[in-house]
Each structure stands twice: as C-alpha cells, then as structure tokens.
Amino acid sequence: MRLRWCSAILAAFAVSVSTPTPAQEAEEPIVVIGARAAEFAQNYAAEIALASAAENQYARWSGEMCPSVAGLSTADSQILIDHIAQRARLVGVETGRTGCQRNLVIIFAPDSDIIAREIVDTRRDLLGYYTTEDAATAGREALEAFATTSRPVRWWHVAYTVSADGRRLADTDTRVGRGTGDAVGASQGQGSDAILRGNGFAGAEAVRSQGSRFRRSTRQDIGFALIIVDTRRIAGLPPAAVADYVAMAALVQLDPNADMRAFPSILNLFTDHEAGQSVNLAMTSWDLGYLQGLYSATREAASARQQRSQIARRIVREVTGN
C-alpha cells in the first residue's frame, strides 16, 4: 500500500489517549559544582546526541520548523504544536504558519511498531535512505533499528550539508569537508576556482574555504524529522511531560541508545516511570542548557568535539548560574 503520508495507516487506528494519573515529580538535584560540573557537562553533551559520522558536526534546525501532528484531536494537536514552538523559540527557531511545508511530522498511534515498519518500507525517500551527497542520516542500520526497536517515542532525522550561509550543496559528486574539514570543489569561474580544474572535481559545486582549522565552510542543517509516539506506552504520564520529551527529540538529533540515567534529564521520563521511580516532568536545567549550547555553538565548527566543548560550557552556565 502506498502511504499517503500516514493518513491511510492512521485511519485504520482508533487512537485513544488515556487520562493521565499524577506522577511523582523528581526534584532536580544540584549534582556537581565547580570543576566537577564541567566534567559532568562534557559527559552529558557527549552522551545525548549523534553527530554525522561523515561530517563530524552536530545538526540543528535553521529557518522555519513546520510541525504536523497526526493521531490526536485537533485541539490536542495544536496544544502540542504550541508547546514545541515555545521550546523552539527559546533557541531562536521559528515555527511556520498554517500551510507551511511540513518538515517535522509527529504521529501518535497505539501500535507504533506497525506504523514505523510501514513508513520505513514505503517512504524511504523521505527518510534519506537513498542518500544524496549532501544528505546525512544515522545510516541504514539505524533506520532498520528505528523500524524494529519498540520504544515509547522514536525519532528519525535527515540533515543536509549546507554552506556557511545556508545554501544546499545538492547534486554534488563529492562530500564537502569530509575528513579534514577543508572545503573542496570546482566551478566554471575564473581566478582561485580555476586551481581545482583537472583534479577530478568537474561539475562539483564550489565552496571556498574560510582558511581556518577552527572553522569550516559547511554546516549541518536538519531538513526533516519524524517522531512516532506509542499512545499505549505514554498512558499515565502528564501530556506536558510527553510534550517536553517530544520537543527535545524534535530539536536535537538524539542518540536513541544514549544512557542518560546518570544525568537529570527529561529523557529519563520513560525509564524512570517504568521503574517506579520519581521522574522529571519537564526539561531540566541540564536539558535547557544543552539546547541553548547546541543552538549557540559554532555552526561551522571544525569538529563535533569543538561544538561539545562550547555546549558543555553553556550547560555549566545554565546549571550553576556562572
């Protein structure tokens, strides 16, 4: 069955969201101070997210995010979209108005396993399976894990390599910046671009190097994200807590295998709830610090390690106030 962006599949399900019962909220502890805080923040930043293996940078949204929600009532869908928009605005990301081109699709369904499998099998074109040279995902093995690993919430991001000013490097024959972080390309122009002629890069798009080992000529922009929420497994949790979890998954290319138990984070929502432990019902100062750090870090950083250092410093500022 050809999937018309999940509408046909979702029509087969009668989605019901259980009325949540109050959950015990965890108090966010002051875990570390001083030099220990810096180390703790570095570990948090290293654990939480994925960086493109080829480009060695963290991706983030640039320009408008256009959310679309399926499987909830119109009223509940709007509440979720508004919540995500509020979190996005904190880091300078705007959400599009009605009629914008959807680039963040969130699906609520009582059997997310079936939905995930169906989408992966029928809409690989949307998920970056047939990757172009400027597209970056977690890879085909990770996409299969997305389809087969049962989770309360699962996510998939497609990022694109763009120039420092946000221009897509589409239809190129090379991966700009692979390995060394230096920009490589060719063009039909004269002057400095002519140096590249005859070196096997004919037809590739030219990107001039910024001439710095600390900064590259390209960055990673999230272009599309899919989030699937299993309504059976979120039953009993406050909708606002689930919304914060979903917002975190929307704004960050999270590592689905990250072990966040050592850190105060909204990402422990389901593991703590299932274990009968007190839970954080909203993004913690660590989560907010990470978001602020990610979206203020150098976009064209030479490496993800450089970005992590900047992110960790922002986390420490958020947590300690220094």
C-alpha positions as CSV (number, residue, x, y, z in Angstrom):
1,M,0.0,0.0,0.0
2,R,1.4,3.4,-1.0
3,L,1.5,5.6,2.1
4,R,0.0,9.0,1.6
5,W,2.0,10.4,4.4
6,C,0.5,8.1,7.0
7,S,-3.1,9.3,6.6
8,A,-4.2,5.9,5.2
9,I,-2.5,4.0,8.0
10,L,-3.7,6.3,10.8
11,A,-7.2,6.0,9.6
12,A,-7.1,2.3,10.4
13,F,-6.5,3.0,14.1
14,A,-8.8,4.5,16.7
15,V,-6.4,6.4,18.8
16,S,-7.4,7.0,22.4
17,V,-5.2,8.9,24.9
18,S,-5.7,7.7,28.5
19,T,-6.4,10.3,31.1
20,P,-3.0,10.6,32.9
21,T,-2.7,10.0,36.6
22,P,-0.5,12.2,38.7
23,A,3.1,11.1,38.7
24,Q,5.7,11.7,41.3
25,E,8.0,14.5,40.2
26,A,11.7,14.3,40.8
27,E,13.5,17.2,42.4
28,E,16.3,18.2,40.2
29,P,19.4,17.8,42.4
30,I,22.4,20.1,42.4
31,V,24.7,17.3,41.4
32,V,28.1,18.9,40.9
33,I,29.8,22.2,41.3
34,G,33.0,23.9,40.1
35,A,35.4,21.8,38.0
36,R,33.3,18.7,38.6
37,A,30.4,20.4,36.9
38,A,32.5,21.0,33.7
39,E,33.4,17.3,33.5
40,F,29.8,16.3,34.2
41,A,28.5,18.6,31.5
42,Q,31.1,17.3,29.0
43,N,29.9,13.7,29.7
44,Y,26.2,14.8,29.3
45,A,27.0,16.5,25.9
46,A,29.0,13.5,24.7
47,E,26.2,11.0,25.5
48,I,23.0,12.7,24.4
49,A,23.2,13.3,20.7
50,L,24.5,11.9,17.4
51,A,26.9,13.7,15.1
52,S,27.2,13.0,11.4
53,A,30.0,10.4,11.0
54,A,31.0,11.7,7.7
55,E,30.8,15.4,8.5
56,N,31.7,15.3,12.2
57,Q,29.3,18.1,13.2
58,Y,26.0,18.3,15.1
59,A,23.0,19.2,13.1
60,R,20.3,21.7,14.2
61,W,17.4,23.4,12.7
62,S,17.9,26.6,10.6
63,G,15.0,28.6,9.4
64,E,11.4,27.5,10.0
65,M,10.3,24.3,11.6
66,C,6.9,23.3,10.4
67,P,5.3,20.7,12.7
68,S,2.4,18.4,11.7
69,V,0.7,16.1,14.2
70,A,-1.4,13.0,13.3
71,G,-3.4,10.7,15.6
72,L,-4.6,13.3,18.1
73,S,-7.6,15.5,18.2
74,T,-7.3,18.9,16.5
75,A,-7.2,20.6,19.9
76,D,-4.6,18.3,21.4
77,S,-2.5,18.5,18.2
78,Q,-2.5,22.3,18.5
79,I,-1.5,22.2,22.1
80,L,1.5,20.0,21.3
81,I,2.5,22.2,18.3
82,D,2.3,25.3,20.5
83,H,4.4,23.6,23.2
84,I,7.1,22.7,20.7
85,A,7.0,26.2,19.2
86,Q,7.5,27.6,22.7
87,R,10.6,25.5,23.3
88,A,11.9,26.2,19.8
89,R,11.6,29.9,20.2
90,L,13.9,29.7,23.3
91,V,16.7,28.7,21.0
92,G,15.8,31.0,18.1
93,V,13.9,28.5,15.9
94,E,10.6,29.8,14.5
95,T,7.7,27.6,13.5
96,G,5.8,28.1,10.3
97,R,2.3,29.2,10.0
98,T,-0.7,27.2,8.7
99,G,0.1,25.9,5.2
100,C,3.9,25.8,5.6
101,Q,5.7,22.8,4.1
102,R,5.8,20.1,6.8
103,N,9.3,19.2,7.9
104,L,8.5,17.8,11.3
105,V,5.9,15.0,11.3
106,I,4.7,13.6,14.7
107,I,2.5,10.6,14.7
108,F,0.6,9.2,17.7
109,A,-0.6,5.6,17.4
110,P,-1.5,2.7,19.7
111,D,1.0,0.4,17.8
112,S,4.0,2.4,16.8
113,D,5.8,-0.7,15.7
114,I,3.4,-1.2,12.8
115,I,3.5,2.5,11.8
116,A,7.3,2.6,11.9
117,R,7.7,-0.5,9.8
118,E,5.2,0.7,7.3
119,I,6.8,4.1,6.9
120,V,10.3,2.7,6.5
121,D,9.1,0.2,3.9
122,T,7.1,2.6,1.8
123,R,8.6,6.1,2.3
124,R,12.3,5.6,2.3
125,D,12.6,8.6,0.0
126,L,11.6,10.8,2.9
127,L,13.9,9.2,5.4
128,G,17.2,9.7,3.5
129,Y,17.6,6.0,2.6
130,Y,18.6,6.9,-0.9
131,T,21.1,9.3,0.3
132,T,22.4,12.1,-1.9
133,E,25.9,13.5,-1.4
134,D,24.6,16.4,0.7
135,A,22.3,14.4,3.0
136,A,23.3,12.8,6.3
137,T,21.3,10.3,8.5
138,A,22.3,7.9,11.2
139,G,22.6,5.2,8.5
140,R,20.6,2.3,7.1
141,E,21.3,0.0,10.1
142,A,20.0,2.7,12.4
143,L,16.9,3.1,10.2
144,E,16.2,-0.6,10.5
145,A,16.6,-0.3,14.3
146,F,14.1,2.7,14.1
147,A,11.6,0.3,12.4
148,T,12.2,-2.7,14.7
149,T,13.1,-1.4,18.2
150,S,9.9,-0.8,20.2
151,R,10.1,2.4,22.2
152,P,7.6,4.8,23.7
153,V,8.9,7.5,21.4
154,R,11.2,7.0,18.4
155,W,12.7,9.6,16.0
156,W,14.5,9.9,12.8
157,H,16.3,13.0,11.4
158,V,17.6,13.9,8.0
159,A,20.2,16.6,7.8
160,Y,21.8,18.3,4.9
161,T,25.3,19.7,4.3
162,V,24.9,23.4,3.5
163,S,27.3,26.3,3.0
164,A,28.1,28.7,5.8
165,D,25.3,31.0,4.5
166,G,22.8,28.1,4.4
167,R,22.9,27.2,0.7
168,R,22.2,23.5,-0.1
169,L,25.1,21.7,-1.7
170,A,22.8,19.5,-3.8
171,D,23.8,17.2,-6.7
172,T,27.4,17.3,-6.0
173,D,29.8,14.4,-6.7
174,T,31.9,15.0,-3.6
175,R,31.3,15.3,0.1
176,V,32.5,18.8,1.0
177,G,34.7,18.8,4.0
178,R,34.9,15.1,4.5
179,G,37.8,14.1,6.8
180,T,39.9,17.2,7.1
181,G,37.3,19.9,7.3
182,D,38.7,21.7,4.3
183,A,36.3,22.8,1.6
184,V,36.9,21.2,-1.8
185,G,35.0,21.9,-5.0
186,A,35.2,23.3,-8.6
187,S,33.3,25.7,-10.7
188,Q,33.2,27.2,-14.1
189,G,34.5,30.5,-12.8
190,Q,38.0,32.1,-13.0
191,G,40.5,33.1,-10.5
192,S,41.1,31.0,-7.4
193,D,38.4,28.4,-8.5
194,A,40.5,27.6,-11.6
195,I,43.0,25.8,-9.4
196,L,40.6,22.9,-9.0
197,R,40.2,22.2,-12.7
198,G,41.5,18.9,-13.9
199,N,41.6,17.3,-10.5
200,G,38.5,15.2,-10.9
201,F,36.1,17.6,-9.4
202,A,34.5,18.9,-12.6
203,G,30.8,19.6,-12.1
204,A,31.1,19.8,-8.3
205,E,29.8,22.9,-6.6
206,A,32.5,25.3,-5.4
207,V,32.7,26.2,-1.7
208,R,35.6,28.5,-0.7
209,S,37.5,27.5,2.4
210,Q,37.4,30.0,5.3
211,G,41.1,29.2,5.8
212,S,40.8,28.2,9.5
213,R,41.4,24.9,11.3
214,F,38.8,26.0,13.8
215,R,36.1,26.7,11.3
216,R,34.8,25.0,8.2
217,S,32.9,26.2,5.2
218,T,29.9,23.9,5.7
219,R,27.5,23.1,8.5
220,Q,24.7,20.5,9.1
221,D,21.1,21.7,9.0
222,I,18.2,19.4,10.0
223,G,15.8,19.3,7.0
224,F,13.3,16.7,8.1
225,A,12.3,14.9,11.3
226,L,9.8,12.1,12.0
227,I,8.7,11.3,15.5
228,I,6.4,8.4,16.4
229,V,4.7,8.2,19.8
230,D,3.2,5.0,21.1
231,T,0.0,6.0,22.9
232,R,-0.2,2.8,25.0
233,R,3.2,3.4,26.5
234,I,2.7,7.1,27.4
235,A,-0.6,6.3,29.3
236,G,-0.4,7.6,32.9
237,L,2.1,10.4,32.1
238,P,1.2,14.0,32.0
239,P,0.8,15.3,28.5
240,A,3.1,18.3,29.2
241,A,5.9,15.9,30.2
242,V,5.4,13.9,27.0
243,A,5.3,17.1,25.0
244,D,8.7,18.2,26.5
245,Y,10.2,14.9,25.7
246,V,8.9,15.1,22.1
247,A,10.2,18.7,21.8
248,M,13.7,17.6,22.9
249,A,13.6,14.8,20.2
250,A,12.4,17.3,17.6
251,L,15.1,19.9,18.3
252,V,18.1,17.6,18.8
253,Q,19.3,14.6,16.7
254,L,19.3,12.4,19.9
255,D,21.1,9.2,20.2
256,P,18.3,6.6,20.7
257,N,20.8,4.4,22.6
258,A,22.1,7.1,24.9
259,D,22.1,6.1,28.6
260,M,21.0,9.3,30.4
261,R,20.5,7.7,33.8
262,A,23.5,9.4,35.3
263,F,22.1,12.8,34.4
264,P,18.9,14.8,35.4
265,S,17.0,14.9,32.2
266,I,13.5,14.7,30.7
267,L,15.0,11.8,28.6
268,N,14.7,9.6,31.6
269,L,10.9,10.1,31.6
270,F,10.0,6.6,30.5
271,T,12.8,4.6,32.1
272,D,12.2,6.2,35.5
273,H,8.4,5.9,35.2
274,E,8.6,2.2,34.2
275,A,11.0,1.5,37.1
276,G,8.5,3.2,39.5
277,Q,11.0,6.0,40.4
278,S,10.4,9.7,40.7
279,V,10.5,11.4,37.3
280,N,11.4,14.8,35.9
281,L,8.1,16.0,34.3
282,A,9.8,18.8,32.3
283,M,13.1,19.7,30.7
284,T,15.7,20.2,33.4
285,S,18.3,22.9,33.6
286,W,20.7,20.4,32.0
287,D,18.4,19.8,29.1
288,L,17.8,23.6,28.6
289,G,21.5,24.3,28.9
290,Y,22.2,21.7,26.2
291,L,19.6,23.2,23.8
292,Q,21.0,26.7,24.4
293,G,24.5,25.4,23.9
294,L,23.7,23.5,20.7
295,Y,21.9,26.4,19.1
296,S,24.6,28.9,20.1
297,A,27.6,26.8,19.3
298,T,29.7,27.5,16.2
299,R,27.7,26.2,13.3
300,E,30.7,25.6,11.0
301,A,32.9,24.1,13.8
302,A,35.9,22.0,12.7
303,S,34.5,19.1,14.7
304,A,31.8,17.8,16.9
305,R,34.3,17.8,19.8
306,Q,34.7,21.6,19.4
307,Q,30.9,22.0,19.5
308,R,30.6,19.8,22.6
309,S,33.1,21.9,24.5
310,Q,31.0,25.0,23.7
311,I,27.8,23.2,24.6
312,A,29.2,22.0,27.9
313,R,30.2,25.5,28.9
314,R,26.7,26.7,28.3
315,I,25.3,23.8,30.4
316,V,27.5,24.8,33.3
317,R,26.3,28.4,33.0
318,E,22.7,27.3,33.0
319,V,23.0,24.9,35.9
320,T,25.3,27.0,38.2
321,G,24.4,30.5,37.1
322,N,28.1,31.2,36.5
